[in-house]
Amino acid sequence: MSIDLDLLMRAYANGIFPMSDARDDPDTFWIEPEQRAILPLDGFRLSRSLAKTIRQDRFQVTSDRAFERVIATCAEARDDRRDTWINPDIEDAFCELHRLGHTHSVECWLEGKLVGGLYGMAMGRAFFGESMFSRVTDASKVALAWLVARMKVGGFELLDCQFMTDHLASLGAVEISQQEYLVKLEAALGRQYQASVVSSPSPSLSAGAAGAGDWGALDGALVGAGVASPDLSSTAASSPGKLILQALTQTS
């Protein structure tokens, strides 16, 4: 059974998200964990080696260029994970939300090949990270670094990581109670967030809310700094990695 898109977005606005027990499991369950992992934007842990990789622009990093490939790769079985929680209904729902402008991806390319990435949903000033993958060393870390930079430049406040992993903890993620998470979520969305897939990609927030985050602000900053062409199809001589590092080390 397909997932109702309005129901899906309203679930996220209330701290609930979908999962399946297996890739080929037709059933989708709604999850509200007692403990929630988030990554404070000013708490991203940037190691010297990761900073060097970003500064050297080892990967070409893009956004929303290959969303369907990213989520499909995240759903694939791996040697260390025989199955995933992304069933076809979840995949189809997020792909449709991407076409409507609500979900986004970050991709890492190496010599023209997609080697890492992540995807999730943007709502208000929150980004709900869903899954990530890496086919070469540091690809997913670089994708996450660019996501954090994109969120900081775009005025986002909350990066939801759902469940804690050693990988996320090493990058600065922390675990909080669901009650504390809901307080942060309300602050990031506004008291009465009215999410509707038939509205604009950035549904209006309730009166008095600070407004929605700007997913594309980083792209404008890259073009303005002369490190990317207006269509973001290529990079100029300057290093986009240096701008990313500047965004990551600037505290709000």
C-alpha positions in Angstrom: 0.0 0.0 0.0 1.4 3.4 -0.9 2.0 6.0 1.8 -0.2 9.1 1.9 2.2 12.0 1.4 0.3 14.5 3.6 0.2 11.9 6.4 4.0 11.3 6.0 4.9 15.0 6.3 2.5 15.5 9.3 4.1 12.5 11.0 7.6 14.1 10.7 6.2 17.3 12.0 5.1 15.4 15.1 8.4 13.5 15.6 7.3 10.2 13.9 8.9 8.5 10.9 8.4 5.4 8.9 10.4 2.2 8.7 10.1 -1.3 7.4 11.6 -4.5 8.7 13.1 -5.4 5.4 13.6 -4.2 1.8 10.9 -6.6 0.5 8.5 -6.2 3.5 5.3 -4.6 2.2 4.4 -3.4 5.7 5.5 0.1 6.9 5.6 1.0 10.6 5.5 4.4 12.3 8.4 4.9 14.8 8.6 7.3 17.8 11.8 6.3 19.6 12.3 7.1 23.3 15.8 8.4 22.5 16.6 10.6 19.5 19.9 11.3 17.8 20.6 14.8 16.6 23.7 16.6 15.3 24.1 20.1 16.7 25.2 22.3 13.8 27.9 24.0 15.8 29.0 20.6 17.2 30.0 18.9 14.0 33.3 17.2 14.7 35.8 18.2 11.9 38.9 16.1 12.2 42.2 17.3 10.6 42.1 14.6 8.0 38.5 15.3 7.0 39.2 19.0 6.8 42.2 18.2 4.5 40.0 16.1 2.3 37.4 18.9 2.0 40.0 21.6 1.4 41.6 19.5 -1.3 38.2 19.1 -3.1 38.8 15.4 -3.5 35.1 14.9 -4.3 32.8 16.9 -6.4 29.8 17.5 -4.2 26.4 18.3 -5.6 22.8 18.6 -4.3 19.6 17.1 -5.8 21.5 15.9 -8.9 20.8 12.2 -8.3 18.2 11.8 -5.6 16.7 8.6 -6.9 20.1 7.0 -7.3 21.1 8.0 -3.7 18.0 6.6 -2.1 18.2 3.4 -4.2 21.8 2.9 -3.2 21.0 3.5 0.5 18.4 0.8 0.2 20.8 -1.8 -1.3 22.1 -4.7 0.8 25.8 -4.5 1.8 28.3 -7.0 3.2 27.8 -5.5 6.7 24.0 -5.1 6.3 22.0 -7.7 4.5 18.8 -5.8 4.6 17.6 -2.2 5.0 14.5 -0.5 6.4 13.7 1.3 3.1 10.9 -0.7 1.3 9.5 0.3 -2.1 6.6 2.3 -0.5 9.0 4.5 1.5 11.3 4.9 -1.5 8.4 5.9 -3.8 7.0 8.3 -1.3 10.4 10.1 -0.8 11.0 10.2 -4.6 7.6 11.8 -5.1 8.3 14.3 -2.3 11.5 15.1 -4.0 9.7 15.9 -7.2 7.5 18.3 -5.2 10.6 19.9 -3.6 10.4 18.7 -0.1 13.2 16.1 0.0 16.8 16.5 -0.9 20.1 14.7 -1.5 23.7 15.5 -1.3 26.0 13.5 -3.6 29.7 12.9 -3.7 31.3 12.1 -7.0 34.8 10.8 -7.8 36.0 10.6 -11.4 32.4 10.9 -12.5 31.1 8.0 -10.3 28.6 8.4 -7.5 30.6 7.2 -4.5 28.7 8.6 -1.5 25.7 10.6 -0.5 22.7 11.1 1.8 19.1 12.1 1.6 16.3 13.5 3.8 13.4 15.9 4.2 13.5 19.6 4.8 10.7 21.2 6.7 10.7 24.6 8.3 14.2 25.0 9.8 14.6 21.3 10.4 16.2 18.6 8.2 15.3 15.0 8.8 18.3 12.9 7.8 17.2 9.5 6.5 20.2 7.5 5.3 23.6 7.8 3.9 26.1 5.6 2.0 29.8 5.5 1.2 31.6 3.5 -1.5 35.1 5.0 -0.8 36.8 6.3 2.3 35.3 9.6 3.7 32.6 10.0 1.1 29.7 9.9 3.5 31.6 12.1 6.0 32.2 14.7 3.3 28.5 14.5 2.3 27.5 15.1 5.9 29.9 18.0 6.2 28.4 19.7 3.2 24.9 19.1 4.6 25.9 20.8 7.8 27.4 23.7 5.9 24.3 23.9 3.7 22.1 24.0 6.8 24.1 26.7 8.5 24.3 28.9 5.5 20.5 28.4 4.9 19.5 29.2 8.4 18.4 25.8 9.6 18.4 24.9 13.3 17.8 21.1 13.7 19.5 18.2 12.1 17.6 15.0 13.0 19.6 11.8 12.7 16.9 9.5 14.2 19.0 6.7 15.8 22.6 7.0 17.1 25.4 5.1 15.5 29.1 5.0 16.2 29.7 6.7 12.8 27.4 9.6 13.7 28.7 9.9 17.3 32.3 10.2 15.9 31.0 13.2 13.9 29.4 15.0 16.8 25.9 13.6 17.1 24.3 13.4 20.5 21.4 11.5 21.9 18.5 13.3 23.6 15.1 12.2 24.9 12.1 12.2 22.6 10.5 14.8 24.8 13.5 17.1 24.5 13.6 16.5 20.7 9.9 17.5 20.4 10.7 20.8 22.1 13.5 21.5 19.6 11.3 20.3 16.7 8.5 22.7 17.7 11.0 25.6 17.8 12.3 24.7 14.3 8.9 24.3 12.7 6.6 26.7 14.6 3.7 25.8 16.8 1.2 24.9 14.1 3.2 23.8 11.0 0.8 23.2 8.2 2.7 20.8 5.8 0.9 20.1 2.6 2.4 18.5 -0.5 0.1 20.5 -2.8 1.6 23.8 -1.5 5.0 25.3 -2.3 8.2 23.5 -1.5 8.5 25.6 1.6 5.0 25.5 3.3 4.3 28.5 5.4 4.9 28.5 9.1 2.6 29.7 11.8 2.5 33.3 12.8 5.5 34.4 14.7 7.8 31.6 13.5 11.2 32.6 12.2 10.5 31.2 8.7 11.8 28.3 6.7 15.4 27.4 6.0 16.8 28.1 2.6 18.1 24.8 1.0 19.5 26.7 -1.9 21.4 29.4 0.0 24.7 27.5 -0.2 24.4 27.3 -4.0 24.0 31.0 -4.1 27.0 31.5 -1.9 29.2 29.3 -4.1 28.2 31.2 -7.2 28.7 34.5 -5.4 32.1 33.5 -4.3 33.0 32.5 -7.8 33.6 28.9 -7.1 30.7 27.5 -9.1 28.9 28.4 -12.3 25.3 29.6 -12.1 23.9 26.2 -13.1 26.3 24.5 -10.7 27.4 22.1 -13.5 31.1 22.9 -13.0 33.4 24.5 -10.6 35.7 27.5 -11.2 39.3 27.7 -10.3 38.6 28.6 -6.7 38.1 25.9 -4.1 34.5 25.2 -2.9 36.0 23.2 0.0 37.5 26.3 1.5 34.0 28.0 1.6 32.6 24.8 3.2 35.2 24.8 5.9 34.6 28.5 6.6 30.9 27.7 7.1 31.6 24.7 9.3 34.0 26.6 11.6 31.8 29.7 11.9 29.7 29.6 15.1 26.2 30.9 15.1 
